Amino acid sequence: MRRIMLAWLLTLFSLPVVAEQSVEFGDYTIHYNAFPTTILPAEVARGYGITRSKSRGLLNVTVLKKVLGTSSRPVEATLRVTAVNLTGQVREIPMRKVEEENAIYYLGEFVVRNEETLRFTVEVLPEHQGPGTKVEFSQQFFTD
């Protein structure tokens, strides 16, 4: 089941509807995306305890360390995530770590309304040590 989720999340990075975004930060690359939980297959959502609903979104964050001469490797990180809608309502998004064979990623669920735009701020401290960085991006959600 875990391999199915990992493979599925990796395919999200190539879907135009759920555009993968990334930033380079020193020796690290931070990948992030936010999408409605309804696009998750029911079996995958159930396996990870994710609520599939048109009024729920999911944030996925992965931190990779660049390793000379090899592919990057996933690393643990400390994350603090907030989202603000256009009316100024602030939401803290608790993130939980998912660790698998060759992957570490962080997932956070949140409530969304139709046509709501959220401005995410993701504070990332790779390998739990400073200095960290801040990633900001906006995402509009459609629930109808």
Phi and psi in radians as a Rosetta constraint file:
Dihedral C 1 N 2 CA 2 C 2 CIRCULARHARMONIC -1.070 0.35
Dihedral N 2 CA 2 C 2 N 3 CIRCULARHARMONIC -0.701 0.35
Dihedral C 2 N 3 CA 3 C 3 CIRCULARHARMONIC -1.124 0.35
Dihedral N 3 CA 3 C 3 N 4 CIRCULARHARMONIC -0.615 0.35
Dihedral C 3 N 4 CA 4 C 4 CIRCULARHARMONIC -1.087 0.35
Dihedral N 4 CA 4 C 4 N 5 CIRCULARHARMONIC -0.778 0.35
Dihedral C 4 N 5 CA 5 C 5 CIRCULARHARMONIC -1.131 0.35
Dihedral N 5 CA 5 C 5 N 6 CIRCULARHARMONIC -0.805 0.35
Dihedral C 5 N 6 CA 6 C 6 CIRCULARHARMONIC -1.032 0.35
Dihedral N 6 CA 6 C 6 N 7 CIRCULARHARMONIC -0.835 0.35
Dihedral C 6 N 7 CA 7 C 7 CIRCULARHARMONIC -1.076 0.35
Dihedral N 7 CA 7 C 7 N 8 CIRCULARHARMONIC -0.714 0.35
Dihedral C 7 N 8 CA 8 C 8 CIRCULARHARMONIC -1.153 0.35
Dihedral N 8 CA 8 C 8 N 9 CIRCULARHARMONIC -0.767 0.35
Dihedral C 8 N 9 CA 9 C 9 CIRCULARHARMONIC -1.113 0.35
Dihedral N 9 CA 9 C 9 N 10 CIRCULARHARMONIC -0.660 0.35
Dihedral C 9 N 10 CA 10 C 10 CIRCULARHARMONIC -1.133 0.35
Dihedral N 10 CA 10 C 10 N 11 CIRCULARHARMONIC -0.604 0.35
Dihedral C 10 N 11 CA 11 C 11 CIRCULARHARMONIC -1.217 0.35
Dihedral N 11 CA 11 C 11 N 12 CIRCULARHARMONIC -0.428 0.35
Dihedral C 11 N 12 CA 12 C 12 CIRCULARHARMONIC -1.032 0.35
Dihedral N 12 CA 12 C 12 N 13 CIRCULARHARMONIC -0.580 0.35
Dihedral C 12 N 13 CA 13 C 13 CIRCULARHARMONIC -1.109 0.35
Dihedral N 13 CA 13 C 13 N 14 CIRCULARHARMONIC -0.301 0.35
Dihedral C 13 N 14 CA 14 C 14 CIRCULARHARMONIC -1.819 0.35
Dihedral N 14 CA 14 C 14 N 15 CIRCULARHARMONIC -0.047 0.35
Dihedral C 14 N 15 CA 15 C 15 CIRCULARHARMONIC -1.487 0.35
Dihedral N 15 CA 15 C 15 N 16 CIRCULARHARMONIC 2.271 0.35
Dihedral C 15 N 16 CA 16 C 16 CIRCULARHARMONIC -1.153 0.35
Dihedral N 16 CA 16 C 16 N 17 CIRCULARHARMONIC -0.546 0.35
Dihedral C 16 N 17 CA 17 C 17 CIRCULARHARMONIC -1.206 0.35
Dihedral N 17 CA 17 C 17 N 18 CIRCULARHARMONIC -0.427 0.35
Dihedral C 17 N 18 CA 18 C 18 CIRCULARHARMONIC -2.163 0.35
Dihedral N 18 CA 18 C 18 N 19 CIRCULARHARMONIC 1.258 0.35
Dihedral C 18 N 19 CA 19 C 19 CIRCULARHARMONIC -1.105 0.35
Dihedral N 19 CA 19 C 19 N 20 CIRCULARHARMONIC 2.217 0.35
Dihedral C 19 N 20 CA 20 C 20 CIRCULARHARMONIC -1.325 0.35
Dihedral N 20 CA 20 C 20 N 21 CIRCULARHARMONIC 2.473 0.35
Dihedral C 20 N 21 CA 21 C 21 CIRCULARHARMONIC -2.283 0.35
Dihedral N 21 CA 21 C 21 N 22 CIRCULARHARMONIC 2.610 0.35
Dihedral C 21 N 22 CA 22 C 22 CIRCULARHARMONIC -2.621 0.35
Dihedral N 22 CA 22 C 22 N 23 CIRCULARHARMONIC 2.753 0.35
Dihedral C 22 N 23 CA 23 C 23 CIRCULARHARMONIC -2.352 0.35
Dihedral N 23 CA 23 C 23 N 24 CIRCULARHARMONIC 2.555 0.35
Dihedral C 23 N 24 CA 24 C 24 CIRCULARHARMONIC -1.634 0.35
Dihedral N 24 CA 24 C 24 N 25 CIRCULARHARMONIC 2.403 0.35
Dihedral C 24 N 25 CA 25 C 25 CIRCULARHARMONIC -2.533 0.35
Dihedral N 25 CA 25 C 25 N 26 CIRCULARHARMONIC 1.756 0.35
Dihedral C 25 N 26 CA 26 C 26 CIRCULARHARMONIC 0.988 0.35
Dihedral N 26 CA 26 C 26 N 27 CIRCULARHARMONIC -2.142 0.35
Dihedral C 26 N 27 CA 27 C 27 CIRCULARHARMONIC -1.524 0.35
Dihedral N 27 CA 27 C 27 N 28 CIRCULARHARMONIC 0.213 0.35
Dihedral C 27 N 28 CA 28 C 28 CIRCULARHARMONIC -2.164 0.35
Dihedral N 28 CA 28 C 28 N 29 CIRCULARHARMONIC 2.674 0.35
Dihedral C 28 N 29 CA 29 C 29 CIRCULARHARMONIC -2.151 0.35
Dihedral N 29 CA 29 C 29 N 30 CIRCULARHARMONIC 2.250 0.35
Dihedral C 29 N 30 CA 30 C 30 CIRCULARHARMONIC -1.900 0.35
Dihedral N 30 CA 30 C 30 N 31 CIRCULARHARMONIC 2.066 0.35
Dihedral C 30 N 31 CA 31 C 31 CIRCULARHARMONIC -1.790 0.35
Dihedral N 31 CA 31 C 31 N 32 CIRCULARHARMONIC 2.435 0.35
Dihedral C 31 N 32 CA 32 C 32 CIRCULARHARMONIC -2.638 0.35
Dihedral N 32 CA 32 C 32 N 33 CIRCULARHARMONIC 2.622 0.35
Dihedral C 32 N 33 CA 33 C 33 CIRCULARHARMONIC -2.798 0.35
Dihedral N 33 CA 33 C 33 N 34 CIRCULARHARMONIC 2.698 0.35
Dihedral C 33 N 34 CA 34 C 34 CIRCULARHARMONIC -2.298 0.35
Dihedral N 34 CA 34 C 34 N 35 CIRCULARHARMONIC 2.422 0.35
Dihedral C 34 N 35 CA 35 C 35 CIRCULARHARMONIC -2.755 0.35
Dihedral N 35 CA 35 C 35 N 36 CIRCULARHARMONIC 2.825 0.35
Dihedral C 35 N 36 CA 36 C 36 CIRCULARHARMONIC -1.230 0.35
Dihedral N 36 CA 36 C 36 N 37 CIRCULARHARMONIC 2.470 0.35
Dihedral C 36 N 37 CA 37 C 37 CIRCULARHARMONIC -1.200 0.35
Dihedral N 37 CA 37 C 37 N 38 CIRCULARHARMONIC -0.264 0.35
Dihedral C 37 N 38 CA 38 C 38 CIRCULARHARMONIC -1.161 0.35
Dihedral N 38 CA 38 C 38 N 39 CIRCULARHARMONIC -0.317 0.35
Dihedral C 38 N 39 CA 39 C 39 CIRCULARHARMONIC -1.432 0.35
Dihedral N 39 CA 39 C 39 N 40 CIRCULARHARMONIC -0.158 0.35
Dihedral C 39 N 40 CA 40 C 40 CIRCULARHARMONIC -1.316 0.35
Dihedral N 40 CA 40 C 40 N 41 CIRCULARHARMONIC 2.373 0.35
Dihedral C 40 N 41 CA 41 C 41 CIRCULARHARMONIC -1.053 0.35
Dihedral N 41 CA 41 C 41 N 42 CIRCULARHARMONIC 2.513 0.35
Dihedral C 41 N 42 CA 42 C 42 CIRCULARHARMONIC -0.955 0.35
Dihedral N 42 CA 42 C 42 N 43 CIRCULARHARMONIC -0.728 0.35
Dihedral C 42 N 43 CA 43 C 43 CIRCULARHARMONIC -1.113 0.35
Dihedral N 43 CA 43 C 43 N 44 CIRCULARHARMONIC -0.713 0.35
Dihedral C 43 N 44 CA 44 C 44 CIRCULARHARMONIC -1.159 0.35
Dihedral N 44 CA 44 C 44 N 45 CIRCULARHARMONIC -0.826 0.35
Dihedral C 44 N 45 CA 45 C 45 CIRCULARHARMONIC -1.023 0.35
Dihedral N 45 CA 45 C 45 N 46 CIRCULARHARMONIC -0.811 0.35
Dihedral C 45 N 46 CA 46 C 46 CIRCULARHARMONIC -1.061 0.35
Dihedral N 46 CA 46 C 46 N 47 CIRCULARHARMONIC -0.742 0.35
Dihedral C 46 N 47 CA 47 C 47 CIRCULARHARMONIC -1.102 0.35
Dihedral N 47 CA 47 C 47 N 48 CIRCULARHARMONIC -0.450 0.35
Dihedral C 47 N 48 CA 48 C 48 CIRCULARHARMONIC -1.898 0.35
Dihedral N 48 CA 48 C 48 N 49 CIRCULARHARMONIC 0.116 0.35
Dihedral C 48 N 49 CA 49 C 49 CIRCULARHARMONIC 1.152 0.35
Dihedral N 49 CA 49 C 49 N 50 CIRCULARHARMONIC 0.583 0.35
Dihedral C 49 N 50 CA 50 C 50 CIRCULARHARMONIC -1.719 0.35
Dihedral N 50 CA 50 C 50 N 51 CIRCULARHARMONIC 2.318 0.35
Dihedral C 50 N 51 CA 51 C 51 CIRCULARHARMONIC -1.407 0.35
Dihedral N 51 CA 51 C 51 N 52 CIRCULARHARMONIC 2.056 0.35
Dihedral C 51 N 52 CA 52 C 52 CIRCULARHARMONIC -1.487 0.35
Dihedral N 52 CA 52 C 52 N 53 CIRCULARHARMONIC 2.085 0.35
Dihedral C 52 N 53 CA 53 C 53 CIRCULARHARMONIC -2.829 0.35
Dihedral N 53 CA 53 C 53 N 54 CIRCULARHARMONIC 2.575 0.35
Dihedral C 53 N 54 CA 54 C 54 CIRCULARHARMONIC -1.198 0.35
Dihedral N 54 CA 54 C 54 N 55 CIRCULARHARMONIC -0.230 0.35
Dihedral C 54 N 55 CA 55 C 55 CIRCULARHARMONIC -1.817 0.35
Dihedral N 55 CA 55 C 55 N 56 CIRCULARHARMONIC 0.349 0.35
Dihedral C 55 N 56 CA 56 C 56 CIRCULARHARMONIC -2.196 0.35
Dihedral N 56 CA 56 C 56 N 57 CIRCULARHARMONIC 2.454 0.35
Dihedral C 56 N 57 CA 57 C 57 CIRCULARHARMONIC -2.074 0.35
Dihedral N 57 CA 57 C 57 N 58 CIRCULARHARMONIC 2.859 0.35
Dihedral C 57 N 58 CA 58 C 58 CIRCULARHARMONIC -2.341 0.35
Dihedral N 58 CA 58 C 58 N 59 CIRCULARHARMONIC 2.308 0.35
Dihedral C 58 N 59 CA 59 C 59 CIRCULARHARMONIC -1.867 0.35
Dihedral N 59 CA 59 C 59 N 60 CIRCULARHARMONIC 2.311 0.35
Dihedral C 59 N 60 CA 60 C 60 CIRCULARHARMONIC -2.125 0.35
Dihedral N 60 CA 60 C 60 N 61 CIRCULARHARMONIC 2.195 0.35
Dihedral C 60 N 61 CA 61 C 61 CIRCULARHARMONIC -2.278 0.35
Dihedral N 61 CA 61 C 61 N 62 CIRCULARHARMONIC 2.341 0.35
Dihedral C 61 N 62 CA 62 C 62 CIRCULARHARMONIC -2.282 0.35
Dihedral N 62 CA 62 C 62 N 63 CIRCULARHARMONIC 2.405 0.35
Dihedral C 62 N 63 CA 63 C 63 CIRCULARHARMONIC -2.034 0.35
Dihedral N 63 CA 63 C 63 N 64 CIRCULARHARMONIC 2.146 0.35
Dihedral C 63 N 64 CA 64 C 64 CIRCULARHARMONIC -2.030 0.35
Dihedral N 64 CA 64 C 64 N 65 CIRCULARHARMONIC 2.413 0.35
Dihedral C 64 N 65 CA 65 C 65 CIRCULARHARMONIC -1.724 0.35
Dihedral N 65 CA 65 C 65 N 66 CIRCULARHARMONIC 2.275 0.35
Dihedral C 65 N 66 CA 66 C 66 CIRCULARHARMONIC -1.261 0.35
Dihedral N 66 CA 66 C 66 N 67 CIRCULARHARMONIC 2.292 0.35
Dihedral C 66 N 67 CA 67 C 67 CIRCULARHARMONIC -2.163 0.35
Dihedral N 67 CA 67 C 67 N 68 CIRCULARHARMONIC 2.084 0.35
Dihedral C 67 N 68 CA 68 C 68 CIRCULARHARMONIC -0.984 0.35
Dihedral N 68 CA 68 C 68 N 69 CIRCULARHARMONIC 2.247 0.35
Dihedral C 68 N 69 CA 69 C 69 CIRCULARHARMONIC 1.395 0.35
Dihedral N 69 CA 69 C 69 N 70 CIRCULARHARMONIC 0.027 0.35
Dihedral C 69 N 70 CA 70 C 70 CIRCULARHARMONIC -2.426 0.35
Dihedral N 70 CA 70 C 70 N 71 CIRCULARHARMONIC 3.083 0.35
Dihedral C 70 N 71 CA 71 C 71 CIRCULARHARMONIC -1.326 0.35
Dihedral N 71 CA 71 C 71 N 72 CIRCULARHARMONIC 2.801 0.35
Dihedral C 71 N 72 CA 72 C 72 CIRCULARHARMONIC -1.116 0.35
Dihedral N 72 CA 72 C 72 N 73 CIRCULARHARMONIC 2.741 0.35
Dihedral C 72 N 73 CA 73 C 73 CIRCULARHARMONIC -2.125 0.35
Dihedral N 73 CA 73 C 73 N 74 CIRCULARHARMONIC 2.502 0.35
Dihedral C 73 N 74 CA 74 C 74 CIRCULARHARMONIC -1.224 0.35
Dihedral N 74 CA 74 C 74 N 75 CIRCULARHARMONIC 2.514 0.35
Dihedral C 74 N 75 CA 75 C 75 CIRCULARHARMONIC -2.301 0.35
Dihedral N 75 CA 75 C 75 N 76 CIRCULARHARMONIC 2.755 0.35
Dihedral C 75 N 76 CA 76 C 76 CIRCULARHARMONIC -1.272 0.35
Dihedral N 76 CA 76 C 76 N 77 CIRCULARHARMONIC 2.769 0.35
Dihedral C 76 N 77 CA 77 C 77 CIRCULARHARMONIC -2.667 0.35
Dihedral N 77 CA 77 C 77 N 78 CIRCULARHARMONIC 2.771 0.35
Dihedral C 77 N 78 CA 78 C 78 CIRCULARHARMONIC -1.713 0.35
Dihedral N 78 CA 78 C 78 N 79 CIRCULARHARMONIC 2.228 0.35
Dihedral C 78 N 79 CA 79 C 79 CIRCULARHARMONIC -2.151 0.35
Dihedral N 79 CA 79 C 79 N 80 CIRCULARHARMONIC 2.473 0.35
Dihedral C 79 N 80 CA 80 C 80 CIRCULARHARMONIC -2.286 0.35
Dihedral N 80 CA 80 C 80 N 81 CIRCULARHARMONIC 2.156 0.35
Dihedral C 80 N 81 CA 81 C 81 CIRCULARHARMONIC -2.201 0.35
Dihedral N 81 CA 81 C 81 N 82 CIRCULARHARMONIC 2.315 0.35
Dihedral C 81 N 82 CA 82 C 82 CIRCULARHARMONIC -2.254 0.35
Dihedral N 82 CA 82 C 82 N 83 CIRCULARHARMONIC 2.707 0.35
Dihedral C 82 N 83 CA 83 C 83 CIRCULARHARMONIC -2.342 0.35
Dihedral N 83 CA 83 C 83 N 84 CIRCULARHARMONIC 2.423 0.35
Dihedral C 83 N 84 CA 84 C 84 CIRCULARHARMONIC -2.192 0.35
Dihedral N 84 CA 84 C 84 N 85 CIRCULARHARMONIC 2.289 0.35
Dihedral C 84 N 85 CA 85 C 85 CIRCULARHARMONIC -1.557 0.35
Dihedral N 85 CA 85 C 85 N 86 CIRCULARHARMONIC 3.124 0.35
Dihedral C 85 N 86 CA 86 C 86 CIRCULARHARMONIC -1.195 0.35
Dihedral N 86 CA 86 C 86 N 87 CIRCULARHARMONIC -0.287 0.35
Dihedral C 86 N 87 CA 87 C 87 CIRCULARHARMONIC -1.613 0.35
Dihedral N 87 CA 87 C 87 N 88 CIRCULARHARMONIC 0.050 0.35
Dihedral C 87 N 88 CA 88 C 88 CIRCULARHARMONIC 1.575 0.35
Dihedral N 88 CA 88 C 88 N 89 CIRCULARHARMONIC 0.097 0.35
Dihedral C 88 N 89 CA 89 C 89 CIRCULARHARMONIC -1.276 0.35
Dihedral N 89 CA 89 C 89 N 90 CIRCULARHARMONIC 2.211 0.35
Dihedral C 89 N 90 CA 90 C 90 CIRCULARHARMONIC -1.753 0.35
Dihedral N 90 CA 90 C 90 N 91 CIRCULARHARMONIC 2.385 0.35
Dihedral C 90 N 91 CA 91 C 91 CIRCULARHARMONIC -2.208 0.35
Dihedral N 91 CA 91 C 91 N 92 CIRCULARHARMONIC 2.274 0.35
Dihedral C 91 N 92 CA 92 C 92 CIRCULARHARMONIC -1.468 0.35
Dihedral N 92 CA 92 C 92 N 93 CIRCULARHARMONIC 2.351 0.35
Dihedral C 92 N 93 CA 93 C 93 CIRCULARHARMONIC -1.973 0.35
Dihedral N 93 CA 93 C 93 N 94 CIRCULARHARMONIC 1.877 0.35
Dihedral C 93 N 94 CA 94 C 94 CIRCULARHARMONIC -1.215 0.35
Dihedral N 94 CA 94 C 94 N 95 CIRCULARHARMONIC 2.354 0.35
Dihedral C 94 N 95 CA 95 C 95 CIRCULARHARMONIC -1.916 0.35
Dihedral N 95 CA 95 C 95 N 96 CIRCULARHARMONIC 2.481 0.35
Dihedral C 95 N 96 CA 96 C 96 CIRCULARHARMONIC -2.129 0.35
Dihedral N 96 CA 96 C 96 N 97 CIRCULARHARMONIC 2.476 0.35
Dihedral C 96 N 97 CA 97 C 97 CIRCULARHARMONIC -1.442 0.35
Dihedral N 97 CA 97 C 97 N 98 CIRCULARHARMONIC 2.366 0.35
Dihedral C 97 N 98 CA 98 C 98 CIRCULARHARMONIC -2.080 0.35
Dihedral N 98 CA 98 C 98 N 99 CIRCULARHARMONIC 2.132 0.35
Dihedral C 98 N 99 CA 99 C 99 CIRCULARHARMONIC -2.080 0.35
Dihedral N 99 CA 99 C 99 N 100 CIRCULARHARMONIC 2.222 0.35
Dihedral C 99 N 100 CA 100 C 100 CIRCULARHARMONIC -2.249 0.35
Dihedral N 100 CA 100 C 100 N 101 CIRCULARHARMONIC -3.055 0.35
Dihedral C 100 N 101 CA 101 C 101 CIRCULARHARMONIC -0.740 0.35
Dihedral N 101 CA 101 C 101 N 102 CIRCULARHARMONIC -1.075 0.35
Dihedral C 101 N 102 CA 102 C 102 CIRCULARHARMONIC -2.182 0.35
Dihedral N 102 CA 102 C 102 N 103 CIRCULARHARMONIC 0.575 0.35
Dihedral C 102 N 103 CA 103 C 103 CIRCULARHARMONIC -2.599 0.35
Dihedral N 103 CA 103 C 103 N 104 CIRCULARHARMONIC 2.558 0.35
Dihedral C 103 N 104 CA 104 C 104 CIRCULARHARMONIC -2.350 0.35
Dihedral N 104 CA 104 C 104 N 105 CIRCULARHARMONIC 2.203 0.35
Dihedral C 104 N 105 CA 105 C 105 CIRCULARHARMONIC -2.523 0.35
Dihedral N 105 CA 105 C 105 N 106 CIRCULARHARMONIC 2.853 0.35
Dihedral C 105 N 106 CA 106 C 106 CIRCULARHARMONIC -2.130 0.35
Dihedral N 106 CA 106 C 106 N 107 CIRCULARHARMONIC 2.341 0.35
Dihedral C 106 N 107 CA 107 C 107 CIRCULARHARMONIC -2.117 0.35
Dihedral N 107 CA 107 C 107 N 108 CIRCULARHARMONIC 2.446 0.35
Dihedral C 107 N 108 CA 108 C 108 CIRCULARHARMONIC -2.456 0.35
Dihedral N 108 CA 108 C 108 N 109 CIRCULARHARMONIC 2.272 0.35
Dihedral C 108 N 109 CA 109 C 109 CIRCULARHARMONIC -1.734 0.35
Dihedral N 109 CA 109 C 109 N 110 CIRCULARHARMONIC 2.651 0.35
Dihedral C 109 N 110 CA 110 C 110 CIRCULARHARMONIC -2.712 0.35
Dihedral N 110 CA 110 C 110 N 111 CIRCULARHARMONIC 2.820 0.35
Dihedral C 110 N 111 CA 111 C 111 CIRCULARHARMONIC -1.538 0.35
Dihedral N 111 CA 111 C 111 N 112 CIRCULARHARMONIC 2.450 0.35
Dihedral C 111 N 112 CA 112 C 112 CIRCULARHARMONIC -2.334 0.35
Dihedral N 112 CA 112 C 112 N 113 CIRCULARHARMONIC 2.735 0.35
Dihedral C 112 N 113 CA 113 C 113 CIRCULARHARMONIC -2.045 0.35
Dihedral N 113 CA 113 C 113 N 114 CIRCULARHARMONIC 2.798 0.35
Dihedral C 113 N 114 CA 114 C 114 CIRCULARHARMONIC -1.022 0.35
Dihedral N 114 CA 114 C 114 N 115 CIRCULARHARMONIC 2.327 0.35
Dihedral C 114 N 115 CA 115 C 115 CIRCULARHARMONIC 1.110 0.35
Dihedral N 115 CA 115 C 115 N 116 CIRCULARHARMONIC 0.311 0.35
Dihedral C 115 N 116 CA 116 C 116 CIRCULARHARMONIC -1.382 0.35
Dihedral N 116 CA 116 C 116 N 117 CIRCULARHARMONIC 2.350 0.35
Dihedral C 116 N 117 CA 117 C 117 CIRCULARHARMONIC -1.843 0.35
Dihedral N 117 CA 117 C 117 N 118 CIRCULARHARMONIC 2.233 0.35
Dihedral C 117 N 118 CA 118 C 118 CIRCULARHARMONIC -1.988 0.35
Dihedral N 118 CA 118 C 118 N 119 CIRCULARHARMONIC 2.380 0.35
Dihedral C 118 N 119 CA 119 C 119 CIRCULARHARMONIC -1.789 0.35
Dihedral N 119 CA 119 C 119 N 120 CIRCULARHARMONIC 1.925 0.35
Dihedral C 119 N 120 CA 120 C 120 CIRCULARHARMONIC -1.591 0.35
Dihedral N 120 CA 120 C 120 N 121 CIRCULARHARMONIC 2.443 0.35
Dihedral C 120 N 121 CA 121 C 121 CIRCULARHARMONIC -2.156 0.35
Dihedral N 121 CA 121 C 121 N 122 CIRCULARHARMONIC 2.055 0.35
Dihedral C 121 N 122 CA 122 C 122 CIRCULARHARMONIC -2.011 0.35
Dihedral N 122 CA 122 C 122 N 123 CIRCULARHARMONIC 1.926 0.35
Dihedral C 122 N 123 CA 123 C 123 CIRCULARHARMONIC -1.600 0.35
Dihedral N 123 CA 123 C 123 N 124 CIRCULARHARMONIC 2.182 0.35
Dihedral C 123 N 124 CA 124 C 124 CIRCULARHARMONIC -2.127 0.35
Dihedral N 124 CA 124 C 124 N 125 CIRCULARHARMONIC 2.234 0.35
Dihedral C 124 N 125 CA 125 C 125 CIRCULARHARMONIC -2.090 0.35
Dihedral N 125 CA 125 C 125 N 126 CIRCULARHARMONIC 1.585 0.35
Dihedral C 125 N 126 CA 126 C 126 CIRCULARHARMONIC -1.066 0.35
Dihedral N 126 CA 126 C 126 N 127 CIRCULARHARMONIC 2.409 0.35
Dihedral C 126 N 127 CA 127 C 127 CIRCULARHARMONIC 0.949 0.35
Dihedral N 127 CA 127 C 127 N 128 CIRCULARHARMONIC 0.477 0.35
Dihedral C 127 N 128 CA 128 C 128 CIRCULARHARMONIC 1.051 0.35
Dihedral N 128 CA 128 C 128 N 129 CIRCULARHARMONIC 0.456 0.35
Dihedral C 128 N 129 CA 129 C 129 CIRCULARHARMONIC -2.454 0.35
Dihedral N 129 CA 129 C 129 N 130 CIRCULARHARMONIC 2.675 0.35
Dihedral C 129 N 130 CA 130 C 130 CIRCULARHARMONIC -1.437 0.35
Dihedral N 130 CA 130 C 130 N 131 CIRCULARHARMONIC 2.951 0.35
Dihedral C 130 N 131 CA 131 C 131 CIRCULARHARMONIC -1.376 0.35
Dihedral N 131 CA 131 C 131 N 132 CIRCULARHARMONIC 2.748 0.35
Dihedral C 131 N 132 CA 132 C 132 CIRCULARHARMONIC -1.823 0.35
Dihedral N 132 CA 132 C 132 N 133 CIRCULARHARMONIC -3.000 0.35
Dihedral C 132 N 133 CA 133 C 133 CIRCULARHARMONIC -2.523 0.35
Dihedral N 133 CA 133 C 133 N 134 CIRCULARHARMONIC 2.920 0.35
Dihedral C 133 N 134 CA 134 C 134 CIRCULARHARMONIC -2.149 0.35
Dihedral N 134 CA 134 C 134 N 135 CIRCULARHARMONIC 2.301 0.35
Dihedral C 134 N 135 CA 135 C 135 CIRCULARHARMONIC -1.988 0.35
Dihedral N 135 CA 135 C 135 N 136 CIRCULARHARMONIC 2.276 0.35
Dihedral C 135 N 136 CA 136 C 136 CIRCULARHARMONIC -2.207 0.35
Dihedral N 136 CA 136 C 136 N 137 CIRCULARHARMONIC 2.381 0.35
Dihedral C 136 N 137 CA 137 C 137 CIRCULARHARMONIC -2.752 0.35
Dihedral N 137 CA 137 C 137 N 138 CIRCULARHARMONIC 2.795 0.35
Dihedral C 137 N 138 CA 138 C 138 CIRCULARHARMONIC -2.020 0.35
Dihedral N 138 CA 138 C 138 N 139 CIRCULARHARMONIC 2.625 0.35
Dihedral C 138 N 139 CA 139 C 139 CIRCULARHARMONIC -2.551 0.35
Dihedral N 139 CA 139 C 139 N 140 CIRCULARHARMONIC 2.288 0.35
Dihedral C 139 N 140 CA 140 C 140 CIRCULARHARMONIC -1.740 0.35
Dihedral N 140 CA 140 C 140 N 141 CIRCULARHARMONIC 2.446 0.35
Dihedral C 140 N 141 CA 141 C 141 CIRCULARHARMONIC -2.045 0.35
Dihedral N 141 CA 141 C 141 N 142 CIRCULARHARMONIC 2.473 0.35
Dihedral C 141 N 142 CA 142 C 142 CIRCULARHARMONIC -2.119 0.35
Dihedral N 142 CA 142 C 142 N 143 CIRCULARHARMONIC 2.169 0.35
Dihedral C 142 N 143 CA 143 C 143 CIRCULARHARMONIC -1.924 0.35
Dihedral N 143 CA 143 C 143 N 144 CIRCULARHARMONIC -0.216 0.35
